[in-house]
Amino acid sequence: MKYFVGAALVLAACAKPVDLKQEEAKYEAYIAALPELKEVPRSEKVVLRVHYVERPQLPALNTNEREDLYRLTEDLVKKTLGYDLKIEETVVSRSKDFLKAVAPRFKTSPQRYPALAYLISFFAADRDARVLQAVTAALAKQPTERVAKYLGAHKTPEAATQFFLERLGEIYSETDFSGKAILSAANAEEEVLYSYGHWSSILQGEREADFILTNTGIIGADTGMPLYVIARGGVTSAFVENNAFRPYQGAGVIGLYPFLSDGRVFRALRGDLTFEQKLETIAWIWVHELGHLLLKKEENYTFDDSVHRTAPDLKYYAWVKRVKASRNHHTDQIPMMKKF
């Protein structure tokens, strides 16, 4: 059976070929059997256990900066979502050690299915065709005017695919502290660190943390990309996944690289931000994700000034200014999810 380069950890772990259709059926049955999501009462004290994972070659937050982020996020959540929140950092690890620790999750059925099936490796021979297929499916789910709003002139599947691959390639070409591309054929095994599918499996198997912060990013192509990820060139700022072990029925991850990077792509598309603006942006993104984790709200495409509508592009601070000035986040008008 053919696997993609980015699934090297899975390949190494599997003694025999995997029947993906069988894995998909088991995974869908597992998700269907999970209880429907329930809103966390605002009267309840919310304690988030956070793990921090750092790749030393990339921009990072030190201990004091992370504490500032936690306190700022707690304050914004209180003012915006109405929760008494306490964030506790419980584990700090290097990315290599973290990957060793979570590797068993890539071979534990049924949660391993996303790691096996979602990634469209940047290095795969059939990459372009598979990305076109994923983009075509994503655009077909959205009204024409919404597609045009997010993608502008790149509103056909072919144009959107070309735009997506060019931008993703530019992002991967940004350099780390050693002057090497953050992801290339030379370190293709690290694609796992950027893979949405692998993070999905990690989060579903997580037993100790409610959120993981990493200074890498969730950046790449996958089979189920939503419209806003396509528009950003493969960047998923953060997300929350189903979890049967944690008290709030889910676990989340924030990829800090798009906010901390001062590389050419993000400076051009996001703008030059002060450190304080970067920290504020991360905090507001976290508030958005906690709208999913705590309130169980769907992703919103309707209300432009709502914190429940994520940044549609990489102009993150423009989004921050819009949502922080909002007088009404329309929380009561946004439906709840049944599963993440």
N, C-alpha and C positions, 0 to 999 in steps of 0.2 A: 504494500500500500504506500502511496506517495504522501510524504509529509513535507511541510515547508521548513526552511532553515530555522526560523524563529522558534520552532517547537523542538529544538534540540534536546532540552531537558526531558520532554515527554518521550521522545524517541529513545533516549538512553534508558529511560525507566521501564519501557514496555518490552516484555520478552517476546511477545507475539503481536501480529497485526491486530488493530482495533476495528471493529465493525461500527462505523460512525452512525449508521441508521439505528442500530440497536442502542448505542449510547444516547442518541437523541431521544429515543422513545423513553428510556429510563429517566433521562433528565427532565423531560416534559412531565412525566408522571410525578416525579419528585416535587417539581414546582407546583403542580396542580394540587398536591396533597398538603402543601403548606397552608397554615391558617390565613384567612383574609387579614389584610393589614388593619390595624386599629390606631387611631390617633392617640398620641400620648397626652393625657390630661395636663392642662397648664397649671393645675394645682400641685402637680407632682414635681419634686426636685429632680432635675435631670443631671446625671453625672456621666460624662463622656470619658472613656478610657482611650488614650491616644498613644499610638506607636509612631516613632519617627525613624525613617529609613533614609540613610544618606549615601550617595555616591560621591566619594571625595573629589573627583575630577570636575564636579559641577558646582555652580553657585549654590550656597546653602544658607540656612538660618542657624545662628549660634543659639546657645541655651537661653540667654537673656532676650534675644529677638523672638524666640518661640514663646517665651513667657508673655512678652508684650502682645503677640498675636492672640494668645489664648484669652488674655484679659479683655482685649478689644472685641473679640468675637463674643465673649460672654455678654458684654455690654450691649452690642448690637442685637443679639438674639433676644435679650430682655425687652429692648425698645421696639423691635420689629415683629417678633413672633410671640412675645409674652411669656417666655419660659425663664425660670430661675435655673441657670445653667452653670455647671462647674466642669471645667476641662482639666483632666489629670493626665499628664504624660507619664507613662509607666514603663516604656521600653525605648531605648535608643540603640540602633544597630547599623552596621555597614551593609551596603546593598548585597555584597557577595555572601555575607553570613546570613542575611535575610533570605536570599534565594535558596540557600542550602536548607534552611529551616522549613520553607514552604514547598519545596520540591515534591514531597509526598502528596500534596493536594492536586498535583497534575496527573496523578495516577490513581486517585480515589474516585471511584464512580459513585454517584452520578455527577458530583460537582466538577469533575474534570472536563466535562463536555465542552464548555466555552473555550478552555485552553487548547483543546484538540481541534476545534472546528471554526472558531471565529476569525482568527488572524489571517489576513491576506498579506503574506510576507513581502516586504519591499524588495526582496532578493529572489522571489519566485519567478520562474520562466513564464508562467501564465498570469503574472501580476496584473497587467493592463486589462486583460479580458475579464478577470474576476472583479477588478475595481469597477469597470464599466457596468457589470451585472449588478453590483451592489448599489451603485449610484442610480441606475435606472429604476431599481426597485424602490429606493428611498424617495426619488422625485415623484414616482407614480402615486405615492400615498398623500401628497400634499397638493393643495389648490395651486393653480398656475400663478396666481398673483403672489402667493407666499414664496414660491420658488424664485420668482423674479425679484422679490424683496431681499432674499438672502443671497442670491447668486448673481444678480444684475445681468450682465450680458452673457454670462456662462450658464444659461438656463436650460440648454438641451443636455441630455445625458452625456453626449460625446464631448461637448465643450466643458461641462462640469468635471468630467473625468480628467481631461487634459490639464485644466486649471488645478485640480486637486493634486495630481501627481507632481506637477511642477513645484507647487508650494511645499508639499511634503518633502520633496527632495532638497529644497532650499533650507528647510528647517533642520533636516538631518545633517546638512553640511555645515551648520554652525559648529564652532570648535569649542572643546573643553580646555581646561587649564594647561594641558600638555600640547595644545595646538592641533589635536586630532579631531576629526569629525565626530560629533556625538554619537552617530551611528553610521557605519559603513560596512562593506564586506570584510574589513579587517577585524571588526568586533561584532559580527552578525549574531553571535550567540547571546549578546546583550539585548537583542530585540525583545526578549521576554520582559525586560524592565519597562518597555514602552507599550506593550501589547494589552489592549482592552480585554481580550479574551482571557489572558492569563491573570490579569487583575480581578476579573470576574470570578474565576475559580479560587483565587487567593481569598477574596472577601467572603465567598460562600462557605469556605472552610475555617474562617477565623473564629476562634473561641475566646480570645482575651481582649481584643480591641474593638471599639465602636467606630474608630476612624484611624486610618493610616495616612500620615503625611510623608511624602517622599520628594526629594529634590530632583528626581527624574520627572518625566511627564508621561501622561497617557496620550501618546502621539503615534498615529499610524492608521492603516486601513483595516477595516473589519467588515464582516458580511452584513452587519445590521446597523451601519452608521446612520444616525439621524441627520436631518437637513443641516442643522447648525454646525455639526462636526465636519461635514463636507465643505461648508462655506469657510471654515477656519483652516482647511488644508490638513485635516486629520487630528486636530487638537481636541481632546476631551478634557476640559479643565478639571473635572472631578465627577464622581458618580457614586451612587448608593446602590448596593446589591442586596438581594434576599439573603437572609442568614437565619438559620434555625437555632442558633446557639446564644445570640446576644439579646438583651432585654427589650430592645426597640425594634426587633424583627428584621434588622438590617445591619450592614456594615458599609462604611464608605472609605474612599480614598481621594486625596487631593494631590495632583501632580504639580509641584511648585515651579518647575522649569519655565513654563511660559510667562510666569510673573517675575521671576528673578533674573532671567536671561537678559543680558545686554548685547546679545549677538545682533547681527545685521538684520535678520528677518523680523525679530520681535521689536527691535527699536523702530524699524520702518513702519510696521503695521500696528503696533501697540502704542508707540511713542516713547520718548524718554521720560521715565518716571523717577521721582525721588524715592529713597528707600521707604519713607513714610507712606507714600502713595502706593507702593507695591504691597506693603503690609496691609493697608486699608483694603486694597483690592482683594487680597486673599481672604480677609475676614468676611467681606460681603459675599464672595463666592461660597464660603462656608455657610453663611446664613441661608443662601439659596439651597444648598444641599440639605441643611437641617429642616427646611420646609418639606423636603421629601421624607427624611428619616423620622421626624417627630410628628409633623402634621399629615404625612402621607399624601401630600398634594401631587397631582400630575404635573408634568412639564407644561408650562403655559406659553402659548404663542400669541395670545390676544392682547394683553395689557402691557404696553411698552414700558410703563413706569413701575411695574411690579417686580419685586425681588424674586418672584416665582417664574419670571421669564428670564432665562439665562442670557448672558451676553451673546448676541447673534454673530459677532465676529471677534477679531482680536483687539478691538479698541476697548480694552477692558475698563480703563479709567473713565472713559466717556459713559460707559454703562453704570459705573459706580456713582458718578455725579447725578445721573438720571434717577437711580433708585433711591439714593439717600435723600433726594429732594422730594420724593413722592409723599403725598398726603394720604394715599390709599393704595395699598398693595393688593387689593381685591381678593384677599385670602378666602373670604367666604363664598366667592363666586367661582372658585377653581375646584373641580371635582377631585375626589380622593382616588387613589390607586387601590386596586385589589391585591396586586403583587408589584414589587419593584421591577 
